[in-house]
Amino acid sequence: MKTSLKKGTLALLVCSLWLGAGTVAQAYEPDVMVFDGEVSLDFPPSPRLALAEGGTLEFWVAPDWSTDPGYDPVIITSAGPEGPAYLLAMLRDRDGIAFAAGDEEAVFLFDFTDGQLHHVAISQYADGIEVYIDGRQVGSEPIMALDLPVTGVWLGSIDGTNNTFRGVLAGLRMWQEVVPRETLVAFALKDIFEGEHPQLAALGAMSDFNTAALLLVE
């Protein structure tokens, strides 16, 4: 069962994008879904949901737990019999995120304990990834999303049952080329269609959490 925040409720989570010494806020509200730690979403594999050849994954996230769940809750993974082509998880102490691919893993520290939505972007380059949170680079590592056999893509769990996520996800976008930091910042709180996003042709997929869907862009 899906629970969506009512219009205006998003403001209570202080959906803000921090830039320099100030905060930029827009009237745009991304699509939002509340994950209760029991239900996740699963989708069939698609090249539009792959990162191995480069691109950017961005979304808003706010965890909703205060005690250690005993595991790192998974936000999104694309996986199969040989492991994850990529996996992104919130650390159990809400003090960062982990990116994994195959047997490799990298951790990027950030304080998510304030109860606010934060904008996260992971860009896959030819030699590794860069991670941005609220428009600021928090790290880079020579880890690569892999081109592995994939049986599914899961949001809110590792496999539909385990390592479930409890909290809010919003405005997920998958780009098939790297989106520069400046563009991520400019459009994090804008409608990419009305705002004339300069890389709109590279959009591979986007969430529609109002219908619990990932929309593939052909």
C-alpha positions, 0 to 999 in steps of 0.5 A, spaced: 500 500 500 502 506 498 501 513 502 503 519 499 503 526 502 498 531 501 499 537 497 503 542 502 505 537 507 512 537 503 513 544 506 513 541 513 519 536 511 523 543 509 525 541 502 530 546 501 537 546 497 542 550 500 547 554 496 553 558 499 550 561 505 543 562 503 537 557 501 534 557 495 526 554 495 521 554 489 514 553 489 515 546 485 514 540 489 516 533 487 512 527 487 513 524 494 512 517 497 512 514 504 516 508 505 513 504 511 519 499 512 515 493 510 513 495 503 517 496 497 517 497 489 520 493 484 520 494 477 523 490 471 530 491 468 531 496 463 537 500 459 534 506 462 535 504 469 542 502 468 548 506 470 554 502 467 555 507 461 555 513 465 550 518 468 546 521 474 541 518 479 538 524 483 532 524 488 530 527 495 530 523 501 529 523 508 530 517 513 524 516 518 528 511 524 531 513 530 534 506 533 539 502 529 535 497 524 540 492 524 542 493 517 543 499 512 536 500 509 536 500 501 534 506 497 535 503 490 538 497 487 539 494 480 541 487 481 541 480 479 544 473 480 551 476 480 550 481 485 548 489 484 550 492 478 549 498 483 546 499 490 545 505 494 543 505 501 542 509 507 547 508 513 543 505 519 546 511 523 543 516 518 550 519 518 551 517 510 550 513 504 553 507 501 554 506 494 555 498 492 557 495 485 559 487 485 563 486 491 565 493 492 563 499 496 564 506 498 561 510 503 560 518 503 558 521 510 553 526 511 548 528 517 541 525 515 538 526 522 535 532 522 528 530 519 529 534 513 528 532 505 535 532 502 537 532 495 542 527 493 545 526 486 550 520 484 554 521 477 558 516 474 564 518 470 569 513 466 573 513 472 568 513 478 563 516 481 562 523 485 556 524 490 553 531 491 548 532 497 544 539 497 548 541 491 555 540 495 560 535 493 561 530 499 566 525 496 568 521 490 571 514 489 574 510 483 568 505 484 564 503 478 557 501 477 557 494 473 554 491 467 551 485 470 545 481 469 539 484 472 533 481 474 530 487 477 530 494 480 528 495 487 526 502 491 526 501 498 529 494 499 534 490 497 530 484 494 523 486 495 523 483 502 530 485 506 534 491 508 527 495 507 527 503 507 523 507 512 522 514 510 520 519 504 523 518 497 521 524 492 523 526 485 527 521 482 530 522 476 535 517 472 539 521 466 543 517 461 549 522 461 552 526 467 548 532 469 553 538 472 553 540 479 550 547 476 544 544 473 543 539 478 542 545 483 538 549 478 533 544 477 533 540 483 526 544 485 524 545 478 519 542 473 524 539 468 519 540 462 517 547 464 524 549 466 527 547 459 532 543 462 538 543 458 539 535 458 532 533 457 534 529 451 538 525 456 533 523 461 532 516 462 527 515 467 523 519 472 519 517 478 511 518 479 510 516 486 503 518 485 502 512 482 508 508 485 511 508 478 518 509 474 516 512 468 521 510 462 523 515 457 524 513 450 
